[in-house]
Amino acid sequence: MNERLKFLAPSNPLQRPGYRFLMSFSLLVAMGGGFHFIGSYWILYRETSSPSSVAWLIIAYWVPSLFVMPVAGVIVDRSNRRLILAATCAYLAALSGVMTVLMAAGLFQVEYLYPYGVLSSLAHGVFWNALLAYLKDVLTTDELLHANSLNTALFQGGYLLGAGLAGVLYYRIGAVGCFAIDSASLSVGVMGWLTIKRWFPDKRSAIKAQKGHSFFSDYWEGLQHVRSDKLLFLFALFAIVPRVSAQMLNVLVVGFSKDVLLAGSAGFGVLDMAYGVGAMGCGFCLPLLLRRFKLRAMLPTVALLGAAISCVAVSFTNDLATAAIVLVGFGACAHTVGIISSTALQRAVAPEVIGRITSTIQVCQYLMIPPIIWLLGEYASFDSGRMIHTSVLRDGFVAASMILLLLAVFSLFTAYPFLRRSSS
């Protein structure tokens, strides 16, 4: 074994060269995503000055996935998951490439971001479903916690690096440069997924549908697995926490940087980076902490309370540095819940049905997110706050904390008993 890797735990997948390769090209893809995020959200808010318009863009990125999730779950269970990952990256690279061309040719209009979000959404739902299933295929059960934590650290680390660079460079490269970098990074992802077979050979051929089985009958079979363990299903829903936290932050942080902190696009990039730093720190540290102190049944509830407190604290900040520090804690708390719940799902579910079960859970998550984002966007578009602050953008963080508090209460009846059952 490489001398530099002897300090790693036996269950750490970084000991495998194939997984290190996956981390390398995924880092570049994540950096491109950070450029894309800054480019699209900053240009939209600059043109509209409306948190509500940002919320609608987020909804455009989420709602269409509801229509492909059931089919995606069956496809992921029937097909070669590595090739699905490569195909979705290629599709997203082409979409960003089209946007780049439109901008370079002077044909772009800000309204094009909404159909772009809809078309992107169709691939994102498939990608994340296939990624969870692929990791289940190529890693051992003991490696999954480390893998989910490292993925969080790496994707967030690359994303925050890309977002920070994009915020600083935006006035030099503009939105066209941001989309071009995103397209190039996704192209690297395509090559990565095609090449990784060298280290992780496809262990199983595509699972063919049984004779006479339709997509609906296969999906119904997945639902029966969900019904067989409702407590696991409810706990797995908490994988929504990092997603809903990030999207609530997206609604508020661009206006908070521009109109409250007066920090411009660079401040927007820094605040987005801060959330990523917290997520990245969580990804690196959580497996070490759990190995030392073991997983406590109350940890998801405590983490949700920490996220809610962080949200309120952000609303009282008056400078960029303080807001960034608080958002580091927010990102760490939110991703603690997500990593634990995703790992529980991967460990408990058989590989031949994980795509369908994951898609069912994601349908429920995607049904929950759009109403939350819409309500928060509408609230943040009021003339003044209704709870603590007169500034509605500050008060929006208070409203977000109320949502996280409700999730913390819900966790007492779902996450807590599931983890108690698992530890007994």
C-alpha positions in Angstrom: 0.0 0.0 0.0 1.1 3.5 -0.7 3.0 4.8 2.4 1.0 8.1 2.3 -2.3 6.2 2.6 -1.5 4.0 5.6 -3.1 6.5 8.0 -6.5 5.9 6.4 -9.1 3.7 8.1 -9.6 0.3 6.5 -13.1 1.3 5.5 -11.9 4.5 3.7 -12.4 4.1 -0.1 -9.6 6.5 -0.8 -7.3 3.6 -0.5 -8.6 2.5 -3.9 -7.0 4.2 -6.9 -10.4 4.0 -8.8 -12.1 5.9 -6.1 -9.3 8.5 -6.0 -9.8 8.9 -9.8 -13.6 9.4 -9.3 -12.8 12.1 -6.7 -10.4 13.8 -9.1 -12.8 14.3 -12.1 -15.8 14.9 -9.8 -13.9 17.8 -8.3 -13.6 19.5 -11.7 -17.3 18.9 -12.4 -18.2 20.4 -9.1 -16.1 23.5 -9.8 -17.9 24.0 -13.0 -21.2 23.8 -11.1 -20.1 26.6 -8.9 -19.3 28.8 -11.9 -22.7 27.9 -13.4 -24.5 28.8 -10.2 -23.0 32.2 -9.8 -23.5 33.0 -13.5 -27.1 32.1 -13.6 -28.4 33.4 -10.3 -26.4 36.6 -10.3 -27.5 37.6 -13.8 -31.1 36.8 -12.9 -31.1 38.8 -9.7 -29.3 41.7 -11.4 -32.0 41.9 -14.0 -35.0 41.4 -11.8 -34.0 42.4 -8.2 -36.5 39.9 -7.0 -36.0 37.0 -4.6 -39.3 35.6 -6.0 -37.8 35.3 -9.5 -34.8 33.4 -8.0 -37.3 31.1 -6.2 -39.0 30.3 -9.5 -35.7 29.4 -11.1 -35.0 27.0 -8.3 -38.5 25.5 -8.8 -37.7 25.1 -12.5 -34.6 23.1 -11.5 -36.7 20.8 -9.2 -40.3 20.2 -10.4 -39.7 18.5 -13.8 -37.7 15.8 -12.0 -41.0 14.6 -10.4 -42.1 13.4 -13.8 -39.0 11.4 -14.6 -38.2 10.0 -11.1 -40.4 6.8 -11.3 -39.1 5.9 -14.7 -35.5 6.9 -13.7 -35.6 4.5 -10.8 -36.5 1.6 -13.1 -33.9 2.6 -15.7 -31.2 2.7 -13.1 -32.1 -0.8 -11.8 -32.3 -2.2 -15.3 -29.3 -0.5 -17.0 -25.5 0.1 -16.7 -25.3 2.8 -14.0 -21.9 4.0 -15.1 -23.1 4.7 -18.6 -26.1 6.5 -17.3 -23.8 8.8 -15.3 -21.8 9.5 -18.4 -24.9 10.1 -20.6 -26.4 12.6 -18.1 -23.1 14.5 -17.9 -23.0 14.7 -21.7 -26.5 16.0 -21.8 -25.9 18.7 -19.2 -22.6 19.7 -21.0 -24.6 20.1 -24.2 -27.2 22.3 -22.5 -24.5 24.6 -21.0 -22.8 24.7 -24.4 -26.0 25.9 -26.0 -26.4 28.7 -23.4 -22.8 29.7 -24.0 -23.3 30.0 -27.7 -26.5 32.0 -27.2 -24.7 34.4 -24.9 -21.7 34.8 -27.1 -23.9 35.5 -30.1 -25.9 38.1 -28.2 -29.1 36.1 -28.5 -29.5 35.4 -24.8 -32.4 36.7 -22.7 -32.7 36.2 -19.0 -36.0 34.3 -19.4 -34.1 31.5 -21.1 -32.8 30.5 -17.7 -36.2 29.0 -16.8 -36.4 26.5 -19.7 -32.7 25.8 -19.2 -33.5 24.9 -15.5 -36.4 22.6 -16.6 -34.3 20.7 -19.1 -31.4 20.4 -16.6 -33.8 19.1 -14.0 -34.6 16.1 -16.2 -31.0 14.9 -16.0 -30.1 15.9 -12.4 -32.8 13.5 -10.9 -31.4 10.6 -12.9 -27.8 11.4 -12.1 -28.1 11.5 -8.3 -30.2 8.4 -8.3 -27.6 6.5 -10.5 -24.7 7.8 -8.4 -26.1 6.3 -5.1 -26.8 3.0 -6.9 -23.3 3.0 -8.6 -21.5 3.5 -5.2 -23.6 0.7 -3.8 -22.4 -1.5 -6.7 -18.6 -0.8 -6.4 -18.0 -0.2 -2.7 -18.5 -2.4 0.4 -21.1 -1.6 3.0 -18.4 -0.4 5.4 -17.0 2.0 2.9 -20.4 3.8 2.2 -20.2 6.2 5.2 -16.8 7.4 4.2 -17.8 7.6 0.5 -20.9 9.7 1.2 -18.9 11.9 3.5 -16.0 12.3 1.0 -18.5 13.0 -1.8 -20.0 15.7 0.3 -16.6 17.2 1.0 -15.4 16.9 -2.6 -18.5 18.1 -4.4 -19.0 21.0 -1.9 -15.2 21.7 -1.9 -15.1 21.9 -5.7 -18.4 23.8 -5.9 -17.3 26.4 -3.3 -14.0 26.8 -5.1 -15.8 27.3 -8.4 -18.4 29.7 -6.8 -15.7 31.8 -5.1 -13.6 32.1 -8.3 -16.7 32.9 -10.3 -17.8 35.6 -7.9 -14.4 37.3 -8.1 -14.0 36.8 -11.8 -17.6 37.5 -12.9 -17.0 41.1 -14.0 -14.1 39.8 -16.2 -15.6 36.7 -17.7 -19.4 37.4 -17.4 -22.1 34.8 -17.5 -20.8 33.5 -20.9 -17.5 32.5 -19.3 -19.3 30.9 -16.3 -21.4 28.7 -18.6 -18.5 27.8 -20.8 -16.5 26.6 -17.8 -19.5 24.6 -16.6 -19.8 22.9 -20.1 -16.1 22.1 -20.2 -16.1 20.6 -16.7 -19.1 18.4 -17.5 -17.2 17.2 -20.6 -14.4 16.1 -18.2 -17.0 14.2 -16.2 -18.1 12.3 -19.3 -14.6 11.1 -20.0 -14.2 10.2 -16.3 -17.2 8.0 -16.2 -16.2 6.3 -19.5 -12.7 5.7 -18.2 -13.4 4.6 -14.6 -14.2 1.1 -15.9 -10.5 0.5 -15.9 -10.5 0.5 -12.1 -14.1 -0.4 -11.4 -15.2 -3.0 -14.0 -18.9 -3.3 -14.5 -19.7 -6.1 -12.0 -23.0 -7.0 -13.5 -24.6 -6.7 -16.9 -27.7 -4.7 -17.2 -30.6 -6.2 -15.4 -33.2 -7.1 -17.9 -36.9 -6.7 -17.2 -38.5 -10.0 -16.4 -40.7 -11.4 -19.1 -44.0 -9.6 -19.1 -42.8 -7.0 -16.7 -43.6 -3.3 -17.5 -42.0 -0.2 -16.1 -45.1 0.1 -13.9 -44.9 -3.4 -12.5 -41.2 -3.0 -11.8 -41.8 0.3 -10.0 -44.6 -1.2 -8.0 -42.2 -3.9 -6.9 -40.0 -1.1 -5.6 -42.9 0.4 -3.7 -43.5 -2.9 -1.9 -39.9 -2.8 -0.6 -40.6 0.8 0.7 -43.8 -0.4 2.4 -41.9 -3.2 4.1 -39.9 -0.8 6.2 -41.7 2.5 6.7 -39.3 3.7 9.4 -36.3 3.4 7.1 -38.3 5.3 4.4 -39.2 8.1 6.7 -35.6 8.4 8.0 -34.2 8.4 4.4 -36.4 11.4 3.7 -34.0 13.4 5.8 -31.6 13.3 2.9 -33.7 16.4 1.9 -32.1 18.5 4.6 -28.9 19.6 2.8 -31.0 20.2 -0.4 -33.7 22.3 1.2 -31.1 24.2 3.2 -29.0 25.0 0.2 -32.1 26.1 -1.9 -33.4 28.3 0.9 -30.0 29.9 1.1 -30.0 30.4 -2.7 -33.3 32.3 -2.5 -31.9 34.7 0.1 -28.2 35.0 -0.2 -27.9 36.7 -3.5 -30.2 39.6 -2.4 -28.6 39.5 1.1 -25.2 40.1 -0.4 -26.2 42.7 -2.9 -28.8 44.8 -1.0 -28.1 44.2 2.7 -24.3 43.6 3.0 -23.6 45.6 -0.1 -20.9 43.1 -1.0 -21.7 42.5 -4.7 -21.1 39.4 -6.7 -17.8 38.7 -4.8 -19.7 38.7 -1.5 -22.3 36.4 -3.1 -19.5 33.9 -4.0 -18.0 34.2 -0.5 -21.3 33.4 1.2 -22.0 30.5 -1.1 -18.4 29.3 -0.4 -19.0 29.5 3.3 -21.9 27.0 3.2 -19.7 24.7 1.1 -16.8 25.0 3.6 -19.1 23.8 6.3 -20.4 20.9 4.2 -16.8 20.0 3.3 -15.7 20.1 6.9 -18.6 17.9 7.8 -17.6 15.4 5.1 -14.1 15.1 6.3 -14.8 15.1 10.0 -18.0 13.2 10.5 -16.7 9.6 9.9 -13.8 10.3 12.3 -16.2 11.6 15.0 -18.6 8.7 14.5 -15.8 6.2 14.8 -14.7 7.8 18.1 -18.0 8.6 19.7 -20.5 6.3 17.9 -23.7 7.4 16.3 -26.2 8.8 18.8 -29.9 8.6 18.0 -30.4 12.3 18.9 -27.7 13.5 16.5 -30.0 14.4 13.5 -32.3 16.3 15.8 -29.4 18.2 17.4 -27.9 19.0 14.0 -31.3 20.3 12.8 -31.5 22.6 15.8 -28.0 23.8 15.1 -29.0 24.6 11.5 -32.0 26.5 12.7 -30.0 28.5 15.2 -27.4 29.3 12.5 -30.2 30.6 10.2 -31.4 33.0 12.9 -27.8 34.1 13.6 -27.2 35.0 9.9 -30.1 37.4 10.0 -28.4 39.5 12.7 -25.0 39.7 10.9 -23.8 43.1 9.6 -20.6 42.2 7.7 -19.5 39.6 5.2 -17.0 37.9 7.4 -19.4 37.2 10.3 -22.1 36.0 7.9 -19.6 33.7 6.2 -18.5 32.2 9.6 -22.1 31.5 10.6 -22.9 29.9 7.3 -20.0 27.5 7.8 -21.8 26.1 10.8 -25.1 26.1 8.9 -23.6 23.9 6.1 -21.9 21.5 8.6 -25.2 20.9 10.5 -27.3 20.4 7.4 -25.0 17.9 5.8 -24.6 15.9 9.0 -28.2 14.9 8.7 -28.0 14.2 5.0 -24.9 12.0 5.2 -26.3 9.8 8.0 -29.7 9.3 6.3 -28.2 8.6 2.8 -25.8 6.0 4.2 -28.6 4.3 6.2 -30.6 3.9 2.9 -27.6 2.5 0.9 -26.7 0.0 3.7 -30.2 -1.3 4.2 -31.4 -1.7 0.6 -30.5 -4.5 -1.9 -28.6 -3.3 -4.9 -31.1 -4.7 -7.4 -33.9 -2.4 -6.1 -32.0 0.6 -4.8 -32.8 2.7 -7.9 -36.5 2.3 -7.5 -36.5 2.9 -3.8 -34.3 6.0 -4.1 -36.6 7.4 -6.8 -39.6 6.9 -4.6 -37.9 8.8 -1.8 -36.7 11.5 -4.2 -40.3 12.0 -5.5 -41.4 12.7 -1.9 -38.5 15.1 -1.4 -39.1 16.9 -4.7 -42.7 17.3 -3.7 -41.7 19.0 -0.5 -39.1 21.4 -1.8 -41.0 23.5 -4.4 -43.7 24.7 -1.9 -41.1 25.6 0.7 -39.0 27.5 -1.9 -42.0 29.3 -3.4 -43.3 30.4 0.0 -39.9 31.6 1.1 -39.4 33.5 -2.2 -42.8 35.2 -1.9 -42.1 36.1 1.7 -38.7 37.6 0.8 -40.4 39.8 -1.9 -42.5 41.6 0.7 -41.7 45.2 1.4 -40.7 44.5 5.0 -40.3 41.6 7.5 -43.2 40.2 9.6 -41.4 38.4 12.4 -38.2 39.9 13.9 -36.5 42.3 11.3 -37.9 45.1 9.2 -35.5 44.0 6.4 -37.4 41.2 4.7 -34.2 39.6 3.5 -33.0 39.4 7.0 -36.3 38.1 8.2 -36.3 35.5 5.4 -33.5 33.7 7.3 -35.8 33.7 10.4 -38.6 32.1 8.3 -36.1 29.5 7.0 -35.1 28.6 10.6 -38.8 28.0 11.4 -38.9 25.3 8.6 -35.8 23.7 10.0 -37.3 23.7 13.5 -40.4 21.8 12.1 -38.1 19.2 10.6 -36.3 18.9 14.0 -39.6 18.1 15.6 -40.5 15.6 12.9 -37.1 13.9 13.4 -38.1 13.0 17.0 -40.8 10.7 15.6 -38.8 9.3 12.7 -35.0 9.6 12.8 -34.8 9.1 16.6 -36.7 5.8 16.7 -35.0 4.5 13.6 -31.5 5.0 15.0 -32.6 3.6 18.4 -33.8 0.5 16.6 -30.6 0.2 14.6 -28.4 0.5 17.7 -30.3 -2.0 19.7 
